[in-house]
């Protein structure tokens, strides 16, 4: 009986056999970061970065790669893009872009459902994913009408590896439920996302 307990305790407490890191937590963006974002959104740098990503997205659709690289996701049920952490980004502008995109998603009529941070070990590296999740507002449709899903659900992620920024990813997933209207076109979502908001 003693050997069984010894073996069990060794498996539980032996550092050499530790389980891979996998932790998820909710978190909040500090007020000071939102204030910093509002100031940054008025700068030429922010306008140039949004325009650059929009341009590189369209270049990528014609098989042209520009820096920073944009990667495209396209399927009947999910569409989106990822932007690599490359020049002209620095860690601060990369984080500001992440928050700026979240503001522009809200401006399209979405509700933020969650904001979480996930830590995981991938090939001996620590991957951290910060993720906003947005849904269309809940509504009661008129009798006989379908519920609007706008463009679908939206996930926005910022990924770092070993404390180094890696990429941003935005994915729009549509509802295929018969209770919902068809989603509006993803291209329309993208056009509106990268236009300068009227209020700022």
CORDAWO-V200718 format. One record per residue. RES is the residue in one letter. D_FIRST is the distance of its C-alpha to the first C-alpha in whole Angstrom. Layout:
res | d_first
RES | D_FIRST
RES | D_FIRST
//
This chain:
res | d_first
X | 0
X | 4
X | 5
X | 5
X | 7
X | 9
X | 10
X | 11
X | 13
X | 14
X | 16
X | 17
X | 18
X | 19
X | 23
X | 24
X | 22
X | 24
X | 25
X | 29
X | 31
X | 32
X | 34
X | 37
X | 39
X | 42
X | 45
X | 48
X | 51
X | 53
X | 56
X | 58
X | 57
X | 59
X | 62
X | 61
X | 61
X | 64
X | 66
X | 65
X | 66
X | 70
X | 70
X | 71
X | 68
X | 66
X | 69
X | 69
X | 65
X | 65
X | 68
X | 67
X | 64
X | 66
X | 68
X | 65
X | 64
X | 67
X | 67
X | 64
X | 65
X | 68
X | 66
X | 67
X | 64
X | 65
X | 63
X | 61
X | 60
X | 59
X | 57
X | 58
X | 56
X | 57
X | 57
X | 58
X | 55
X | 54
X | 57
X | 56
X | 56
X | 55
X | 56
X | 55
X | 55
X | 58
X | 61
X | 63
X | 60
X | 58
X | 55
X | 57
X | 59
X | 56
X | 55
X | 58
X | 59
X | 55
X | 56
X | 60
X | 59
X | 57
X | 60
X | 62
X | 60
X | 60
X | 64
X | 64
X | 63
X | 59
X | 56
X | 53
X | 50
X | 48
X | 47
X | 44
X | 42
X | 39
X | 37
X | 36
X | 35
X | 37
X | 37
X | 36
X | 39
X | 38
X | 41
X | 42
X | 44
X | 46
X | 47
X | 50
X | 50
X | 53
X | 54
X | 58
X | 58
X | 58
X | 61
X | 62
X | 65
X | 68
X | 68
X | 68
X | 67
X | 64
X | 62
X | 63
X | 60
X | 62
X | 60
X | 57
X | 54
X | 54
X | 51
X | 52
X | 49
X | 49
X | 47
X | 46
X | 44
X | 43
X | 45
X | 48
X | 50
X | 50
X | 52
X | 53
X | 52
X | 54
X | 53
X | 55
X | 53
X | 56
X | 55
X | 56
X | 56
X | 59
X | 59
X | 60
X | 63
X | 63
X | 62
X | 65
X | 65
X | 63
X | 66
X | 67
X | 64
X | 64
X | 68
X | 67
X | 64
X | 66
X | 69
X | 70
X | 69
X | 72
X | 71
X | 70
//
